[in-house]
Amino acid sequence: MNHKKEKSKVHTWWEILVVSTKLGLTSFGGPIAHLGYFHEEYVRRKKWINEKSYADLVALSQFLPGPASSQVGIGIGVLRGGVLGGVLSFLGFTLPSVFVLILFALFMQTTGVELTGWIHGLKLVAVAIVAHAIIGMAKKLTPDLKRKAIALLALVVTLLWHTLAAQVGIILLAACLGYVMYKHQDNHVKSEMSFPLSRRFGIICLSLFVGLLLLLPLVRELTSIQWIDMFDRFYRSGSLVFGGGHVVLPLLEREFVPTGLVSEEAFLAGYGVTQAVPGPLFTFAAYLGATMNGWLGGLMATVAIFLPAFLLILGAIPFWDQLRRNPKVNGALMGVNAAVVGLLLSAFYQPIWISAVFEPIDFALVAILFSMLVYWKLPPWVIVVTGAICGAIVSAL
């Protein structure tokens, strides 16, 4: 019996690694698009997590600093296969782009590779994927007029005030509205999450997060060791980012360009290539680390910038699992989930739509890609390849 259990665990871990690696190889378009890819794969295809649980996990990631899509992926991995499942989910989703960016830093900095057409095609893929995700989530998370109104409020506010403060403020306001409107109402769509993590484990992770954030700067000053200096800079950047991967750009630029550790030209070249590869935008750190200290620098930078997100999601999940069962907390979550739909709609317009759809042919390609995904049920990788090829062909015309 134990042998069968062990074999089943190994099979589960292997499946997590394979599925997350496929997503790591095909998930283009930034954090909002990644949530669309995750929704398609984990909720619709694999059914590893239901709509309500997925929405709860997305809502939790909105409250925590760090890369939201990576934290959602880690959470689903933990749900499926424990802490090791979370690690494997993270590795599969992250390592493909890490390796590509390290190679670029080492071998391609001086070459002028023109990928404009392909990149544009991949942006159009992101439009189709996110549109599909928003439609699916809106049906489940805004079924009544009250929640539709919360989503509309979130959309209008974040479109007119495109700031981090507006996003955080509207999430908090939505939580308050949901608490007032739904605190006595049962939510019939039950969440089935049962994370195999204890509260003690969560406290350890949160303590490590705070401890490293406070101690690393002190150790850096006392030792003046270059590797500790690098680790601290990346760890601090990963700890202070709210709002997704794009927000980390000014933090990293402030840490490395004025100090002369990375030239402005190399910084911008790397960021451009990061937009063209799948996976989380935080992997830009791998390029910067490799530019400064080769392969080891790239891998260390990756660990340092993602470690805060890992510790925070593992630390918060045990408490989140208990809090969300409280009817009042569940009411607040219903409001937050409705606001997330509005935030996704806002992000769908800016930056996803306005950075991709310029001409009638762009809209036509989006319509084709959307139909391939929604009506013909083709795998996401087919959509990605088709979008990239079509983008290259259109740009050559």
GICOR-V456255 format. One record per helix or strand. SS is the DSSP state (h for helix, s for strand). FROM is the first residue (numbers start at 0). TO is the last residue. If there is no record, write none. Layout:
# GICOR-V456255
[[SS & FROM & TO] [SS & FROM & TO]]
This chain:
# GICOR-V456255
[[h & 1 & 25] [h & 30 & 44] [h & 50 & 62] [h & 67 & 106] [h & 115 & 140] [h & 144 & 159] [h & 163 & 181] [h & 198 & 222] [h & 225 & 238] [h & 244 & 255] [h & 263 & 275] [h & 280 & 322] [h & 326 & 352] [h & 359 & 373] [h & 379 & 395]]
